[in-house]
């Protein structure tokens, strides 16, 4: 059975992917709540991936906040989303 980690499984895209993969018997879906794993923390992401050993990683994680917050804090959003992506890719 292949282990699939869906980072961002509670979001709009991630939750749809979670439903799809959960129905397939050949996959064990791995998830972790953002309270337990900060995807902006490279060391923590590396340790989590090393411990759980997913065969496939789907990154659907992102910091979101709507049009107003994105307009007010564009650098914060791009920085956080780049860190999430870089850390997940690096851990893979």
HUBELVEN-V230965 format. One record per residue. N is the residue number from 0. PHI is phi in whole degrees, 0 to 359 (NA if undefined). Layout:
n: [N & N]
phi: [PHI & PHI]
This chain:
n: [0 & 1 & 2 & 3 & 4 & 5 & 6 & 7 & 8 & 9 & 10 & 11 & 12 & 13 & 14 & 15 & 16 & 17 & 18 & 19 & 20 & 21 & 22 & 23 & 24 & 25 & 26 & 27 & 28 & 29 & 30 & 31 & 32 & 33 & 34 & 35 & 36 & 37 & 38 & 39 & 40 & 41 & 42 & 43 & 44 & 45 & 46 & 47 & 48 & 49 & 50 & 51 & 52 & 53 & 54 & 55 & 56 & 57 & 58 & 59 & 60 & 61 & 62 & 63 & 64 & 65 & 66 & 67 & 68 & 69 & 70 & 71 & 72 & 73 & 74 & 75 & 76 & 77 & 78 & 79 & 80 & 81 & 82 & 83 & 84 & 85 & 86 & 87 & 88 & 89 & 90 & 91]
phi: [NA & 280 & 265 & 243 & 262 & 255 & 286 & 87 & 294 & 267 & 280 & 298 & 287 & 299 & 291 & 293 & 295 & 302 & 298 & 296 & 289 & 293 & 284 & 272 & 291 & 276 & 239 & 254 & 273 & 259 & 221 & 210 & 288 & 294 & 292 & 264 & 219 & 275 & 292 & 276 & 261 & 301 & 298 & 295 & 295 & 301 & 296 & 297 & 295 & 298 & 288 & 265 & 49 & 291 & 276 & 219 & 239 & 245 & 263 & 247 & 273 & 194 & 276 & 232 & 201 & 90 & 300 & 297 & 293 & 297 & 288 & 284 & 230 & 298 & 293 & 297 & 292 & 292 & 297 & 299 & 290 & 294 & 297 & 301 & 296 & 298 & 293 & 292 & 296 & 299 & 290 & 293]
